[in-house]
């Protein structure tokens, strides 16, 4: 869920990239879970990965606008510790390989 100077907007977490050029002050996670697919084809609720949560939270604030610093929180108080745990988790290292052109 996003709030900015254009009014209130509700946006699904994995579609937030569609508004990436707007100045967003605050990102509120309605849920820290997403629907995923198990190997047997059944859908199940699973937590956002660290990279997904950071990508979504990173939309709050934009350099050079009146919202230089963004705010991130959760809609439900019980989800805030889980979000803090997700974003503070260690991120896997990126393996860099040199390629010839």
N, C-alpha and C positions, 0 to 999 in steps of 0.2 A: 504494500500500500504506500502510495507516495502523497506528500502534501507539498505544494509549492504555490507560487503567486498566481497560478492559473486556476486554483481551486483544488478540490479533492479528486484524486484519481485512485482507482484500484487496478493494480496490474499484477498479473500472475508472475511469480518470481523468475521463471525462466524466460519471460518475454520482456524483461526490463531493458534489454539492450535496444529495444525499439524507441526508447525515449532518451537515448544517451546524449543527445545534443541539447537537452533542456537543462536549465539551472535547477537542480534539485537540492533542497536543503536537508530533507529528512527522509530516510528510508525506514519503514516499519515492517518487519517480518511478521506476517500473519501466522506463518508456520515455519518451523525450521526443518520440516520434512517435505519430501516429494514422493510422487508415485513412481515406482520403478518396476522393472520386469525381472522376475526370477528366471533362472536357467530353464525351469520347466514350463515357462510361458505364462505363469500366473502373475498378476500384478500385486505389489505389496508396497506399503509405506516405508520409506527409508530416509535417514537423515541426509541433509545436504552435505556435500563434501566440503572440505576446507576451501578449495579453490572456487567452488561455486558460491559459497557464502561470501568470500572476499570479493569476488567479481560483482555480486549484487550490492554489497555494502559499499563498494568503491564508487558507486554512482552518486552517492551523497556528497555534495560539495563540488565546486568546479572552480579552478584557478581563474582569476580574472573576472569573476562575477560577484554579485553581492553575497553569494553563498560560498565563500572561499573554503570554509570548514563545514563539513556535513555532520549530521547526527544519524546514528543508527540505533534502533531499539527493536523490541518485539511487542506485538499486540497483547499477548498474554504474558503476565509476569512470570509464570512458571517456565516459559521458554527462554528467558534471558540468560540464566546460567548455562543452558545447553548451547545457545548461540556463542557465548563467550568461550566455551570449551572448544567449539568447532573452529572459530577463527584463531584461537591461540595454539591449535595443534600444529605440530611440526609438518612443514610441507616437504614433499619428496624433492630430492635434488633433480635438476634437469640435466640430462646427459647431452653434451655438445659434441657433435661429430663434424669434422671438417669435410666438406665436399668440394670436389673440383668441378668447375663449370666447363 
